[in-house]
Amino acid sequence: MIVTDPAPMSRRKAISYAVGLPLALLLLIFLPAGRLDWRPGWIFVTFLLVSYGMAFLIMWRVNPVIFQARSRFQTGTKRWDLILVSLILLGMVAEIPLGALDAGRMEWSAMPISIVILGYVLLAAGIALGTWAQGVNRFFEPGVRLQRERGQHVISNGPYAFVRHPGYVSAILVFAGLALALGSWWALVPAAWASAVLILRTSWEDALLHSELEGYADYSRRVRFRLLPGIW
């Protein structure tokens, strides 16, 4: 069987991501906050840029094909997954500006610094776990599909030895961490929405893999839990 990886991202698109994403983050933080001198906002932005920058460098070294795989939704992505991803993105896009509006301007939330620190711990743990999962799984794409042209097979090492969907555990940690790191209880509402849809996505993807990916049923008997060891 000839294995075909996704086409690489164009240089122009890569540059637009590298410039556009940090600018979008700044807008999502400081427009709702209504001021540029909001120190927690700059701490938040710096933490994300440094953390994801380190993750990028690690991935570039250990699994560079992941950038091709995750650069776009590939042909064959399930239609239901595109709908679920759209719903998850709604929560993600709402979370940061709502948190910045709350903590940076309106001050609806009175959050102790210990909880804010917990938010950064959750963020760091989520980013680290996501990097680990992507480092060992070359089939880590943004959409749910069977990657037959890439010779997809079961990945059972790294974090996949403990739960079947560590990338989704990573995302849930990040959703919660973003809200708490910003110091906003209200931002937990879209975070909970995104997490709930992601849990539904986990269930549907797991059912697809059981029925269509060779060896997955055996793997699921060895690694019994999807997201949380001992619970589900």
FENZISUL-V764452 format. One record per helix or strand of 3 or more residues. SS is the DSSP state (A for helix, B for strand). FROM is the first residue (numbers start at 1). LEN is the number of residues. If there is no record, write none. Layout:
ss from len
SS FROM LEN
SS FROM LEN
This chain:
ss from len
A 11 23
A 39 24
A 65 5
A 79 28
A 113 24
A 148 3
A 158 4
A 166 17
A 187 26
A 216 7
